[in-house]
Amino acid sequence: VKTTKKHCDGVCTVSIEIVKGNNTMTTAADEGARSHRFVLSYLMKSTRLREVFGVNATTARYFSVISNLRGEDSTISHGLYFTAREGRARFIDANGIIIKGGQLFTTALYFAPSKEDISQNHHSARLHSLGTIIDDYSVSHNINIIREGTTGHLVGLGGAYAHGNRRSRVDAYFAHGLSNLVSRRWLSGSASTNSVETSCYKIQRNVLDGGHDGCYEARHGFHLINSSRKFCQFDGKHSLVHKGSQYYLYSRMNMRSRGGRFIQVARSVEDDVTGSWLPYKSISFADYDEHANIRQAKKYFGNIYFGAINLNPVNNKTLIGLFPVSAQRKTGRTTFEYGYIGMAISCDGIHFSKLVSLIEVPLVLDGRPIDMPVDGFAISKNGKISFFVHRNLPGVADEHPEVNAEASVIAQYEISRSRLERYTYLEIKKMSNYCPY
């Protein structure tokens, strides 16, 4: 347990409890065969499972990771810090009885110790909840929080359509460091409807909205007031990237009234998320026709649910994305749905390489794979690269009796650095029209 004293205006961070348990590492192929999540790529080496543990953890989804494995913030415990959307019942009376159904989304923070801390202290790799850090329903629906590479500051963008709003609003959250998240600095300001700025954090409202130029929405009922023009619902997870002197915001693109989920991106004009943004554009993949895929698919098939897109850890001139994909496959006269976690890279943030299937997902329900990637990579002290997959997604897996009893876990996959470097090099060569280097 580690408690760090004094951040900004003298408030201590919360203490971190680590729960005992099992923490094993095995080859990705062996573990995948046991769990029916077959590894489809030569890039993966091994995997470790981390149980999602804590208050209301059974509802947590849309995970992102901010690594502190190398002590990037020396004032807090080394390890992995995860943010996630949690759903909590609303309209509860004094006796704890739900008066009206529905969920109120919040953003929660989780912690898992580094491998070194686990082995030294004989503690498990479970995720422990550090509590709520954002209490704004719309923002918590889909916010992605990233660390700035040069300053260590944190910035997050989030916002979705909420009943009563004229349109979807995306807000920007800033903090001086990861320690401010552990101290839950944003909590006091997230309930305010106005922009907030203190010595530790800043919240800027409405940096862009669902009526932004180019934003595409095919769902019914999302029109600007007194206008035939639609606005975007932003009902899926956002993914934020800072590359060079631009920010990239990847958002849900609904290409049909039900299902048909895809991705669109807006880019900042300058090196400032609170400034102007270029119009949204649909992303594209080599050898993937999203229009034909969705047009030919059944009601919910042909989805790329969201993109978890980051700077490539072996080449910061490129972006690398992980994508939960649902598709359809024909065997004779039978068409069935299948899913996988795909990977692709991009030089310009719009045009991506051919999707590579990393891991097979054992079940897809209504276009939603029961496993989805965590947004972000982690690099250990010795340079090992990991990405993460959230298995048995709450709200999806629990709708199916075969997986309802299985625990929701975070699977940590170690990826070969040399193989990733080779893969990146070869994909850049194939995309010479979009990769000028």
N, C-alpha and C positions, 0 to 999 in steps of 0.2 A: 504494500500500500504506500502510495506516495502523495503527499499534499504539498503543493508549492505555495509559498507565501508571497503576497504583494504583486499584483499586476495592475498597471495603470493607476487607478485611484485607491489602491491598497486593499482590494478585496481578494481573499484567498481563493484558489481553485478548490473544487470539490474533491474529496478523497476518492480513490479508485479501489474498489474491492475486486479481487480476482478469485474465482471459484475453482476449487480443485476438480480434476477430472482427467480424461485421457487426451493425449495429443500425439498422434502418430503421423508419420510421413510415409507414403508408399508411392510406387510408380503410378503415373496417371492411367496407363493402360490397364494395370491390374485392378485398380479401384474402379475404373470405368466399367470393366466387365462385370464386377460384382453389383454395381448400382444401375446397370443398364444405361449408362451414359458413356457410350463408346467413344473413345478418343479417335478422331478422324484425321489428325494432322501430326506430322513428325515434329512439330515445334514444341510440344509439351513433354515435360520430363516426369514430374511428380505432383502429388496433390495432398493437401491436408484439409480436414473438415473442421469448421468452427461453428459451434452451436449458437444460434441467436438466442440470447438469454437476457431477461430483464422484464420490467413492467411493460405490459401491453405489447411484448415482442411478437406475439402471435399475429399481429396485424401489420408488422413492419414490412415495407417494400420500397423499391426505388433506392437502393443503397448506392452510396458513393463513398470512396475511401480517400483519406488524407494521411499519408504516411509520416510517421515520426520515428521510423526504424533507425535512422542514422543520427538522431538527436537534432533534427532541423530546428526544433524549438527546445532548447536545453532546460527550460524552466518547468517542463512537465514530463511525465513518464514516457520512456521510449515505447514504441508499439504502433499499432494501427488504430486510427480513429475513423469511425464510420458514421455518416449521417444517413437517415432513412425517414421516409414518411410513415407516420403511425396514424391509424384511424381509431377514434374513440367515440363511443355512443354519446349523442347529445340530447338535450331536452330531458334532463334527469331531475326528478323531484327530490325533496329533502330526505326521503327514505331510500334514495338510490334506485328508484323505479323509473324505467325509461317511459316518458310520456309520449314521445314521438320518435319514430325510427330515424335512421340516417347516421352519418358519421361526420365528425369534426376532425379534420386533418391537422396534425402538428408535425414539427420536425424534431426528431430525437437524435441524440448523440450516443454512440457506443464505443467501447474500447476493448481491444485485445492486446495483450502484452507481446513483446517481441519474442522470437524463438529463444534468444539468450536468457531473457528473464524467466521464461517458462522452465528451461532446464535447470537454472540455478535455484529457483524457488519451488520447483515441483508443483507448478500451477498449470491449469488447463488453458487452452486457447479459446475458451468460450468468450462470446461477446457479452460484456456487462453494460447495462444501460446507465448512462450518466444523466438521463433526464431530458426534458424538453428544452430546446434552444430557440425555437420559433413557434409562436402561437397564433399565426395568421393562416386561416384556412386556405385561401387562394394561393399564397406563396408556398405553403407546405405541400401543396398538391404535387409540385414538380420541380422544386428548386434544386439546382446543382451548385455546390460550393467548391471552389478550387483555390489552390495556393499559388500566388504569384511567384514565378521562379526567381526573380532578382531580389525582391523585397521581403518575401516571406509573408506578406499580407494576404488576407483571404478576401475573396469576392464571390458573391453568389447572385444568380438571377433566377427568379421564380415568379409564377403567377398563372392562374387559369381562370376561366369563366366562373364566376360565383353569382348565385341568384341575387338580383337587386342591383348588380353592376350594369352599366350601359354596355360595356364591352370588357374583354379580358385585359387585365393590366399586369405588366411585368415590372416588378420592383427589384432594386439592386441593394444588396447587403454587403457591407464592408466591415472588416475587423483587422486590428493591427497584427494579430497572430493567432495561432491555434490555441494558445492558452486562454484567449478571450472566449473561444467557443466552450472550452471546459468550464470557464467561469459563468457561462450562460448569459453573456452580456446582452445579446440581442433580445432576450425574453421581455425585458422591460419596455423596449421600444417597438416590438413587433405588433403590439395591440393598437398602437396609435395609427390613425388614418393619415397623418401628415408625415412629411420627411423629418428625420431625427438625426442629430449629430452630437456626439460627445467626444471626450478625449480618447475613448477606447474604440468606438464603433460609429458607423454611419449607416442610415437607411434612407435611400433615395427612391421615392415613389414614382411609378409610371415612366420608366425610361423608354419603354415602347409598349404597344398594346396590340390586341387582336385585329385592329383595323389597319395595321402597318401595311405599307405598299407591298404587293406581291404575295401576301399571305393567303394561302389557299385552304378553303374549308368546304366540304361537301355534305356535312351533317345538316339535317333539317333544323330550321328554327333559329339559326344564328345570323341575324341581320341587324345592321345598324338601325337605330330608331329613325323612322320616317325615310327609309332608304331601302332600295333593293339590293344594295351591296352587302355581302356577307362579311363577318369577322371571324377570326380563328378562335376556336374553343380552347386550344392549348391543353387538351385533356390528357396528354401523355407527358412523359418525363422530358424536361429540358436537359441539354448537355452544353456546357460552356467551356470554351478553349481560348487561351491567350497565346497567339503565335506571332512573333515579330512585333509589329506595332498595330495589330488588329485583334479584336475579339470576334469569335464565331459563336453564335447561339443556334443550336440545333433544336428544332421543335417538332411536335407532332403535325403531320399533314394527313388529314382524312380525305381520301380520294373517292370514297363512296359513302352513302348514308349509313351503312352498317359495315363494319370491317374496313378493308382497304386502307390500312394504316401504313404510312410511309413517313419520310423525313424531309424537312425543308430547313434552310439555313439563312440567317441574316448576319451580315458582317458590319462591324463598326467602321465608321468613316475614319476616325482617328483612334489613338490609343487610349480610349476612354469609354467605359460602358454607359456613362450618363450622357454622352454626346449623341450625335446623329448616327443613324443606322441606314445602310443600303437596303434596298428592297429584298424581301425573301426570295429565294430561289430553291427549286427542288434539287436535291442532290441526285447523282446518278452513279451506277456501278457498271463496270465493263461486263459485257455479256449478260446483262440483266435488264429486261424490259419490264419496268414496274407497271406500265399501263396494260400490256398484254397479260402479265401475270395476274393482275387483279381482275381484268375483264373476263378472263377465261376461268377464273377460280370460282368455287362455290361461295356461298354467302360470306363466310368468315376467312376463307383461305387467302393466301397471297399477301400476308402481312409482314412488314418489318416494323416491329412494335415500337422501337425507339433506337437511337444510336447513343452508345457510350463512347464518346470521342475525345481523344487526348493527344498531347504531343507524343510523338514516337520516342520511347525511351532510348533508342539507339541512333536516332537521327532527328534532331529537333527542327529540321527544315521540313519535315513531313508530319502529317497527322495519322493516327491509327485509331480505328474504330472497332468496337465489338457490337454485334447486332443480334438480337433475338429474332430469328426468322421462322415463319411458318410457311409451308408450301404444300403442294399436293403431288402425289406419285401414283401412277397407274400400274396395276398388276392385272393383266387381262382386261376384264370389263369393270374391275373394281378400282375406284379412286379413293385413296385414303390420305389423311393429313399427317404430316410429319414435321419435326422442327429441329433446329440446330442453332448453336452459337457460331456466328460467322465473324470473320475478320477481314478488314480491307484497309488500305492506306490511301492517302491523298496528299498531293502537293499544294493544291489551291483551295482545299476545303470544300469543293463542290463536286469534282470528278474523282471517284474512288475506283480502286482496282477491283478486279474480280473477287467476289466473295469466296473466302476459303472457309470450309466447314471445319471448325475446331473440335466441337463436341456435339454428339447427338443428344437431343432432348427426348426423354422417354415418352412424353405425353404432351399433346397440344389440345387445348379446349377453346372452342370458338375463336380460333386465330391467336390464342395467347399461349405460348410455351410455358410450362410450369417452372422452368428454370430461366433466369434472365441475368445478363452480365451486370456486375457492379461497375460503376463509373470510376475509373482511375486505375493506375498501376502503382506498385510499390517496389522500391529498390532497397535491398538490405545493405548492411555495412560492407559485405564482401562482394557487392555488385550484382547479386542474383535478382532477377526480375520476376515479379509475380503479378498475375491478374486474378480476378475473383468472380465467382458465379453464385448467385443466390438461388438455392434449390428449394423446390416445393413452395412456390410463391403463395403466400396467404391471399385468399380471395380467388385463386385459380385452382391450386392443387386440392383445396378442401372441398371443391365442388365435385370431386371424383372419389368414389369409395375406395379405389385401389391405393390411393396415395394419401387419403385423409388422415391416416394415423401416423404418417411419417413426419419426422421433425423438420422444421425449416432450418436450413444450415447455410453457412457461407463456405463454399469450397475454394481453397486457395491453390492455384495452379502455378507451378514454377515453369517458366518458359526459357528455352535455351537462347542465351544472348547471341552466340555465334550464328545459330540458325535464323534468328530474327534479323540479324544484320544482313545475312545472305538473302533472305526473303525480301527485305526492303530494297536491297540493291537491284534484284531482278525485276521487282514490280515497278521501280522508277524507270528502268530501261524500257519497259513495255508502255509506259505512259509518257513518252517523250514530248507529246503535244502539250501536256499540262505540267511537266516537270522540267524547268529550264536549267537544272543543275545535275 
